[in-house]
Amino acid sequence: MRRFNLNDDSDTQFTIEQLRIEHRDLDEIISILIKTGHEDEMRIQRLKKKKLSLRDRIVWLENMQKQHVSAEHG
């Protein structure tokens, strides 16, 4: 199995896309749970925290990718 490499733009972009898909999936699940009146508020809160964590990882990776590109062209 190949290791993730932040210096490889294709690795980083692939990971960002996977995280975005997972983020969208969680958003849909949360919306459905809220619309259907799901009573387990703790579960919804955990899912929201996970979604926020995914967003943070996406932003971090995008920033790392921009820094890498800037360093190559700077």
PyRosetta script that sets phi, psi and omega in degrees:
from pyrosetta import init, pose_from_sequence

init()
pose = pose_from_sequence("MRRFNLNDDSDTQFTIEQLRIEHRDLDEIISILIKTGHEDEMRIQRLKKKKLSLRDRIVWLENMQKQHVSAEHG")
pose.set_psi(1, 132.2)
pose.set_omega(1, -178.5)
pose.set_phi(2, -78.7)
pose.set_psi(2, 139.6)
pose.set_omega(2, 179.7)
pose.set_phi(3, -82.0)
pose.set_psi(3, 148.0)
pose.set_omega(3, 175.8)
pose.set_phi(4, -66.1)
pose.set_psi(4, 137.0)
pose.set_omega(4, -179.1)
pose.set_phi(5, -128.8)
pose.set_psi(5, 113.1)
pose.set_omega(5, 179.7)
pose.set_phi(6, -61.1)
pose.set_psi(6, -25.4)
pose.set_omega(6, -179.2)
pose.set_phi(7, -80.0)
pose.set_psi(7, -8.3)
pose.set_omega(7, 178.4)
pose.set_phi(8, -98.2)
pose.set_psi(8, 108.3)
pose.set_omega(8, -176.9)
pose.set_phi(9, -58.5)
pose.set_psi(9, -34.3)
pose.set_omega(9, -179.2)
pose.set_phi(10, -68.7)
pose.set_psi(10, -38.2)
pose.set_omega(10, 175.1)
pose.set_phi(11, -61.1)
pose.set_psi(11, -48.2)
pose.set_omega(11, -177.3)
pose.set_phi(12, -63.5)
pose.set_psi(12, -46.2)
pose.set_omega(12, -178.7)
pose.set_phi(13, -64.1)
pose.set_psi(13, -40.7)
pose.set_omega(13, 178.0)
pose.set_phi(14, -61.2)
pose.set_psi(14, -45.3)
pose.set_omega(14, -180.0)
pose.set_phi(15, -63.2)
pose.set_psi(15, -42.6)
pose.set_omega(15, 178.0)
pose.set_phi(16, -59.4)
pose.set_psi(16, -45.6)
pose.set_omega(16, -179.7)
pose.set_phi(17, -63.1)
pose.set_psi(17, -41.1)
pose.set_omega(17, 178.1)
pose.set_phi(18, -63.4)
pose.set_psi(18, -41.4)
pose.set_omega(18, 178.8)
pose.set_phi(19, -66.3)
pose.set_psi(19, -37.5)
pose.set_omega(19, 177.5)
pose.set_phi(20, -63.6)
pose.set_psi(20, -40.7)
pose.set_omega(20, 177.9)
pose.set_phi(21, -62.6)
pose.set_psi(21, -46.7)
pose.set_omega(21, 179.0)
pose.set_phi(22, -62.3)
pose.set_psi(22, -38.6)
pose.set_omega(22, 178.6)
pose.set_phi(23, -62.7)
pose.set_psi(23, -45.7)
pose.set_omega(23, 178.5)
pose.set_phi(24, -63.2)
pose.set_psi(24, -41.8)
pose.set_omega(24, 178.7)
pose.set_phi(25, -60.1)
pose.set_psi(25, -45.3)
pose.set_omega(25, 178.6)
pose.set_phi(26, -63.0)
pose.set_psi(26, -39.7)
pose.set_omega(26, 178.6)
pose.set_phi(27, -59.7)
pose.set_psi(27, -43.2)
pose.set_omega(27, 178.4)
pose.set_phi(28, -64.4)
pose.set_psi(28, -44.4)
pose.set_omega(28, 179.9)
pose.set_phi(29, -61.5)
pose.set_psi(29, -46.1)
pose.set_omega(29, 179.9)
pose.set_phi(30, -60.7)
pose.set_psi(30, -45.2)
pose.set_omega(30, 179.7)
pose.set_phi(31, -60.0)
pose.set_psi(31, -44.0)
pose.set_omega(31, 179.6)
pose.set_phi(32, -63.5)
pose.set_psi(32, -45.3)
pose.set_omega(32, 179.8)
pose.set_phi(33, -60.2)
pose.set_psi(33, -41.5)
pose.set_omega(33, -179.9)
pose.set_phi(34, -68.7)
pose.set_psi(34, -45.5)
pose.set_omega(34, -178.7)
pose.set_phi(35, -63.4)
pose.set_psi(35, -33.1)
pose.set_omega(35, -178.1)
pose.set_phi(36, -88.8)
pose.set_psi(36, 4.0)
pose.set_omega(36, 176.8)
pose.set_phi(37, 72.5)
pose.set_psi(37, 32.3)
pose.set_omega(37, 179.4)
pose.set_phi(38, -55.8)
pose.set_psi(38, 131.5)
pose.set_omega(38, -172.7)
pose.set_phi(39, -89.2)
pose.set_psi(39, -10.9)
pose.set_omega(39, -177.9)
pose.set_phi(40, -86.7)
pose.set_psi(40, 82.4)
pose.set_omega(40, -177.7)
pose.set_phi(41, -61.4)
pose.set_psi(41, -33.3)
pose.set_omega(41, 178.9)
pose.set_phi(42, -62.9)
pose.set_psi(42, -39.5)
pose.set_omega(42, 178.7)
pose.set_phi(43, -63.8)
pose.set_psi(43, -44.5)
pose.set_omega(43, 179.3)
pose.set_phi(44, -61.5)
pose.set_psi(44, -42.9)
pose.set_omega(44, 179.3)
pose.set_phi(45, -63.5)
pose.set_psi(45, -40.4)
pose.set_omega(45, 177.6)
pose.set_phi(46, -62.7)
pose.set_psi(46, -42.2)
pose.set_omega(46, 178.9)
pose.set_phi(47, -64.7)
pose.set_psi(47, -39.4)
pose.set_omega(47, 178.0)
pose.set_phi(48, -64.4)
pose.set_psi(48, -39.6)
pose.set_omega(48, 177.8)
pose.set_phi(49, -65.4)
pose.set_psi(49, -40.4)
pose.set_omega(49, 178.1)
pose.set_phi(50, -64.2)
pose.set_psi(50, -41.3)
pose.set_omega(50, 178.8)
pose.set_phi(51, -61.7)
pose.set_psi(51, -43.4)
pose.set_omega(51, 178.3)
pose.set_phi(52, -64.0)
pose.set_psi(52, -39.9)
pose.set_omega(52, 177.7)
pose.set_phi(53, -62.4)
pose.set_psi(53, -40.6)
pose.set_omega(53, 177.1)
pose.set_phi(54, -62.4)
pose.set_psi(54, -43.5)
pose.set_omega(54, 179.0)
pose.set_phi(55, -59.6)
pose.set_psi(55, -43.9)
pose.set_omega(55, 178.9)
pose.set_phi(56, -60.9)
pose.set_psi(56, -42.0)
pose.set_omega(56, 179.0)
pose.set_phi(57, -65.2)
pose.set_psi(57, -39.9)
pose.set_omega(57, 178.9)
pose.set_phi(58, -61.7)
pose.set_psi(58, -49.1)
pose.set_omega(58, -179.4)
pose.set_phi(59, -60.9)
pose.set_psi(59, -43.0)
pose.set_omega(59, 179.9)
pose.set_phi(60, -61.1)
pose.set_psi(60, -47.0)
pose.set_omega(60, 179.9)
pose.set_phi(61, -64.0)
pose.set_psi(61, -40.3)
pose.set_omega(61, 178.0)
pose.set_phi(62, -62.4)
pose.set_psi(62, -41.4)
pose.set_omega(62, 178.0)
pose.set_phi(63, -64.6)
pose.set_psi(63, -41.7)
pose.set_omega(63, 178.5)
pose.set_phi(64, -63.3)
pose.set_psi(64, -39.9)
pose.set_omega(64, 179.8)
pose.set_phi(65, -64.0)
pose.set_psi(65, -43.3)
pose.set_omega(65, 178.8)
pose.set_phi(66, -63.3)
pose.set_psi(66, -42.0)
pose.set_omega(66, 179.2)
pose.set_phi(67, -63.4)
pose.set_psi(67, -39.7)
pose.set_omega(67, 179.8)
pose.set_phi(68, -64.1)
pose.set_psi(68, -43.7)
pose.set_omega(68, 179.5)
pose.set_phi(69, -65.2)
pose.set_psi(69, -42.5)
pose.set_omega(69, 178.9)
pose.set_phi(70, -62.0)
pose.set_psi(70, -40.8)
pose.set_omega(70, -179.8)
pose.set_phi(71, -65.1)
pose.set_psi(71, -36.0)
pose.set_omega(71, 179.7)
pose.set_phi(72, -69.2)
pose.set_psi(72, -34.4)
pose.set_omega(72, -175.3)
pose.set_phi(73, -102.9)
pose.set_psi(73, -0.8)
pose.set_omega(73, -175.0)
pose.set_phi(74, -90.9)
pose.dump_pdb("model.pdb")
